[in-house]
Amino acid sequence: MIDLRREGSVFVLTLQAGENRLNRPFLDALNRAGSTDPEKLRTALAATDIPPDQLIVPYLGVKFDANGQNTLVRPILMQVQKGKYCTIYPFELASCEVLYPTPTWADKAKG
């Protein structure tokens, strides 16, 4: 759920945890647009160019193409190993080795 409302001169944005990665790009565009007008927001979003050091996720940045897709996003793959989530890709961010082949459910149940 995303909720955007104006309280006086301040914009209030409420996001569920899963949408938290949208905070920075959306608020940046909102500030640059100076308005909640859909066309102004769309124009500001289309011009977005945020470097990776300003993000909370390990993307290569945020920059949208003509189709509205972030061309700098990259997949982040995780596995559950020994009951805990760990990053396995991209390799330079991996917190554990890729476990392959993945253990069967019976093997997982053994612990």
Backbone as CSV, one residue per row, in Angstrom:
resi,resn,N_x,N_y,N_z,CA_x,CA_y,CA_z,C_x,C_y,C_z
1,MET,0.828,-1.170,0.000,0.000,0.000,0.000,0.882,1.246,0.000
2,ILE,0.560,2.171,-0.863,1.250,3.449,-0.903,0.193,4.528,-0.718
3,ASP,0.440,5.443,0.212,-0.500,6.521,0.477,0.275,7.836,0.467
4,LEU,-0.130,8.740,-0.397,0.495,10.053,-0.466,-0.581,11.096,-0.203
5,ARG,-0.325,11.942,0.760,-1.264,13.024,1.039,-0.484,14.268,1.431
6,ARG,-1.155,15.381,1.336,-0.539,16.653,1.670,-1.131,17.143,2.982
7,GLU,-0.267,17.524,3.899,-0.682,18.118,5.158,-0.045,19.503,5.223
8,GLY,-0.823,20.497,4.865,-0.282,21.853,4.782,0.707,21.927,3.636
9,SER,1.921,22.336,3.937,2.942,22.447,2.896,3.852,21.222,2.831
10,VAL,3.497,20.173,3.557,4.342,18.982,3.639,3.632,17.787,2.988
11,PHE,4.365,17.025,2.191,3.854,15.783,1.628,4.148,14.658,2.609
12,VAL,3.155,13.822,2.893,3.323,12.674,3.777,3.160,11.419,2.929
13,LEU,4.191,10.582,2.931,4.196,9.353,2.148,4.240,8.171,3.106
14,THR,3.279,7.270,2.978,3.233,6.069,3.805,3.415,4.864,2.897
15,LEU,4.390,4.031,3.227,4.691,2.838,2.435,4.762,1.627,3.338
16,GLN,4.340,0.485,2.829,4.597,-0.762,3.536,6.068,-1.092,3.364
17,ALA,6.567,-1.973,4.187,8.000,-2.300,4.164,8.473,-2.735,2.788
18,GLY,7.694,-3.501,2.055,8.100,-3.984,0.743,8.317,-2.883,-0.268
19,GLU,7.653,-1.750,-0.075,7.804,-0.631,-0.994,8.874,0.354,-0.531
20,ASN,9.564,0.036,0.544,10.534,0.965,1.108,11.608,1.371,0.104
21,ARG,11.953,0.478,-0.815,12.979,0.807,-1.814,12.524,1.916,-2.754
22,LEU,11.216,2.238,-2.750,10.690,3.297,-3.609,10.819,4.683,-2.984
23,ASN,11.109,4.752,-1.701,11.160,6.046,-1.012,12.027,7.069,-1.725
24,ARG,13.274,6.762,-1.881,14.243,7.733,-2.401,13.886,8.217,-3.799
25,PRO,13.662,7.337,-4.776,13.338,7.830,-6.118,12.035,8.634,-6.162
26,PHE,11.013,8.160,-5.448,9.731,8.863,-5.493,9.815,10.223,-4.810
27,LEU,10.420,10.278,-3.637,10.526,11.558,-2.932,11.423,12.537,-3.677
28,ASP,12.473,12.027,-4.299,13.335,12.872,-5.122,12.530,13.492,-6.268
29,ALA,11.737,12.672,-6.954,10.912,13.170,-8.065,9.848,14.142,-7.561
30,LEU,9.250,13.841,-6.416,8.234,14.719,-5.840,8.827,16.089,-5.522
31,ASN,10.011,16.103,-4.955,10.676,17.380,-4.654,11.005,18.152,-5.927
32,ARG,11.506,17.442,-6.930,11.848,18.131,-8.176,10.603,18.610,-8.921
33,ALA,9.510,17.841,-8.839,8.264,18.242,-9.501,7.622,19.428,-8.785
34,GLY,7.800,19.486,-7.464,7.203,20.565,-6.678,5.683,20.510,-6.652
35,SER,5.125,19.350,-7.000,3.679,19.235,-7.135,3.296,17.758,-7.147
36,THR,2.027,17.494,-6.837,1.505,16.137,-6.977,0.763,15.973,-8.297
37,ASP,0.851,16.966,-9.164,0.236,16.874,-10.480,0.838,15.674,-11.209
38,PRO,0.002,14.739,-11.703,0.523,13.515,-12.321,1.518,13.753,-13.455
39,GLU,1.276,14.714,-14.321,2.205,14.963,-15.443,3.538,15.510,-14.953
40,LYS,3.499,16.408,-13.975,4.754,16.942,-13.423,5.541,15.836,-12.723
41,LEU,4.834,14.969,-11.987,5.505,13.850,-11.326,6.104,12.887,-12.342
42,ARG,5.344,12.586,-13.404,5.848,11.671,-14.424,7.092,12.227,-15.108
43,THR,7.076,13.514,-15.415,8.236,14.156,-16.041,9.444,14.101,-15.107
44,ALA,9.217,14.374,-13.814,10.318,14.327,-12.845,10.847,12.898,-12.688
45,LEU,9.951,11.914,-12.631,10.391,10.525,-12.522,11.200,10.111,-13.747
46,ALA,10.761,10.527,-14.929,11.473,10.183,-16.163,12.885,10.763,-16.177
47,ALA,13.092,11.871,-15.498,14.405,12.520,-15.451,15.265,12.039,-14.275
48,THR,14.772,11.100,-13.513,15.488,10.605,-12.328,16.818,9.970,-12.698
49,ASP,17.845,10.316,-11.938,19.180,9.742,-12.113,19.853,9.751,-10.746
50,ILE,19.669,8.675,-9.998,20.176,8.599,-8.628,21.340,7.614,-8.582
51,PRO,22.496,8.033,-8.064,23.643,7.129,-7.985,23.460,6.085,-6.873
52,PRO,24.181,4.973,-6.957,24.002,3.876,-6.004,24.290,4.242,-4.551
53,ASP,25.180,5.176,-4.318,25.515,5.517,-2.926,24.395,6.264,-2.205
54,GLN,23.320,6.591,-2.908,22.189,7.271,-2.292,20.988,6.343,-2.105
55,LEU,21.202,5.039,-2.281,20.118,4.063,-2.179,20.318,3.130,-0.995
56,ILE,19.221,2.511,-0.523,19.327,1.558,0.573,19.397,0.120,0.072
57,VAL,19.274,-0.071,-1.226,19.411,-1.392,-1.836,20.632,-1.365,-2.753
58,PRO,21.262,-2.496,-2.975,22.494,-2.502,-3.770,22.270,-2.474,-5.282
59,TYR,21.390,-1.592,-5.742,21.229,-1.396,-7.180,22.396,-0.559,-7.685
60,LEU,22.548,-0.493,-8.994,23.608,0.314,-9.596,23.176,1.760,-9.756
61,GLY,21.978,2.073,-9.326,21.415,3.415,-9.398,19.958,3.333,-9.813
62,VAL,19.366,4.491,-10.066,17.996,4.559,-10.565,17.967,5.515,-11.746
63,LYS,17.623,4.978,-12.900,17.490,5.755,-14.124,16.498,5.011,-15.005
64,PHE,15.452,5.709,-15.428,14.378,5.069,-16.177,14.541,5.248,-17.679
65,ASP,14.210,4.181,-18.433,14.238,4.268,-19.890,12.880,4.756,-20.403
66,ALA,12.705,4.774,-21.712,11.472,5.277,-22.328,10.249,4.452,-21.949
67,ASN,10.459,3.199,-21.523,9.349,2.343,-21.097,9.071,2.426,-19.598
68,GLY,9.820,3.261,-18.892,9.612,3.408,-17.458,10.311,2.367,-16.606
69,GLN,11.220,1.591,-17.215,11.943,0.559,-16.476,13.270,1.111,-15.961
70,ASN,13.597,0.768,-14.724,14.873,1.167,-14.163,15.967,0.339,-14.832
71,THR,16.832,0.993,-15.589,17.886,0.296,-16.324,19.078,-0.058,-15.447
72,LEU,19.100,0.420,-14.218,20.241,0.173,-13.334,19.930,-0.800,-12.198
73,VAL,18.734,-1.367,-12.223,18.378,-2.350,-11.203,19.100,-3.654,-11.508
74,ARG,19.366,-4.439,-10.497,19.968,-5.753,-10.720,19.338,-6.739,-9.744
75,PRO,19.301,-7.985,-10.133,18.686,-8.972,-9.245,19.548,-9.209,-8.010
76,ILE,18.890,-9.493,-6.939,19.556,-9.869,-5.694,18.941,-11.208,-5.299
77,LEU,19.744,-12.249,-5.320,19.249,-13.589,-5.037,19.658,-14.031,-3.641
78,MET,18.708,-14.668,-2.972,18.958,-15.161,-1.620,18.560,-16.625,-1.539
79,GLN,19.164,-17.330,-0.602,18.798,-18.698,-0.276,18.633,-18.784,1.239
80,VAL,17.802,-19.704,1.655,17.724,-20.019,3.082,18.697,-21.165,3.319
81,GLN,19.683,-20.905,4.159,20.681,-21.916,4.492,20.765,-22.013,6.009
82,LYS,20.605,-23.214,6.511,20.617,-23.454,7.962,19.596,-22.576,8.665
83,GLY,18.443,-22.382,8.007,17.344,-21.634,8.613,17.467,-20.124,8.538
84,LYS,18.488,-19.606,7.863,18.689,-18.155,7.780,18.827,-17.725,6.326
85,TYR,18.315,-16.518,6.020,18.458,-15.963,4.679,19.877,-15.449,4.491
86,CYS,20.419,-15.699,3.303,21.725,-15.128,2.979,21.757,-14.788,1.494
87,THR,22.465,-13.726,1.174,22.614,-13.275,-0.205,23.626,-14.170,-0.899
88,ILE,23.248,-14.642,-2.098,24.172,-15.471,-2.887,24.580,-14.802,-4.196
89,TYR,23.838,-13.753,-4.603,24.165,-13.026,-5.827,23.607,-11.621,-5.732
90,PRO,24.338,-10.604,-6.175,25.600,-10.650,-6.914,26.754,-11.156,-6.039
91,PHE,27.667,-11.837,-6.688,28.731,-12.515,-5.965,29.544,-11.585,-5.082
92,GLU,29.742,-10.335,-5.522,30.548,-9.411,-4.711,29.821,-8.977,-3.433
93,LEU,28.531,-9.262,-3.337,27.758,-8.937,-2.132,27.345,-10.184,-1.359
94,ALA,27.740,-11.345,-1.845,27.298,-12.609,-1.250,27.767,-12.743,0.195
95,SER,26.836,-13.203,1.038,27.177,-13.464,2.434,27.396,-14.964,2.677
96,CYS,27.120,-15.781,1.653,27.396,-17.207,1.738,27.545,-17.760,0.319
97,GLU,28.072,-18.964,0.231,28.252,-19.621,-1.062,26.910,-20.152,-1.571
98,VAL,26.776,-20.235,-2.891,25.577,-20.821,-3.487,25.514,-22.291,-3.102
99,LEU,24.373,-22.703,-2.611,24.169,-24.101,-2.269,23.449,-24.759,-3.438
100,TYR,24.196,-25.582,-4.198,23.629,-26.218,-5.382,24.175,-27.624,-5.508
101,PRO,23.385,-28.600,-5.776,21.941,-28.480,-5.947,21.262,-28.189,-4.607
102,THR,20.102,-27.598,-4.687,19.339,-27.278,-3.491,18.941,-28.574,-2.800
103,PRO,19.105,-28.649,-1.490,18.723,-29.866,-0.772,17.232,-30.175,-0.932
104,THR,16.884,-31.444,-0.891,15.482,-31.843,-0.965,14.771,-31.422,0.315
105,TRP,13.446,-31.429,0.278,12.679,-31.076,1.482,13.001,-32.045,2.615
106,ALA,13.176,-33.308,2.284,13.502,-34.308,3.316,14.847,-33.989,3.976
107,ASP,15.832,-33.601,3.163,17.138,-33.231,3.717,17.046,-31.947,4.550
108,LYS,16.222,-31.013,4.097,16.056,-29.769,4.857,15.433,-30.056,6.217
109,ALA,14.498,-30.976,6.263,13.812,-31.309,7.516,14.766,-31.919,8.541
110,LYS,15.828,-32.566,8.056,16.824,-33.161,8.957,17.636,-32.086,9.666
111,GLY,17.668,-30.868,9.075,18.401,-29.770,9.705,19.785,-29.746,9.263
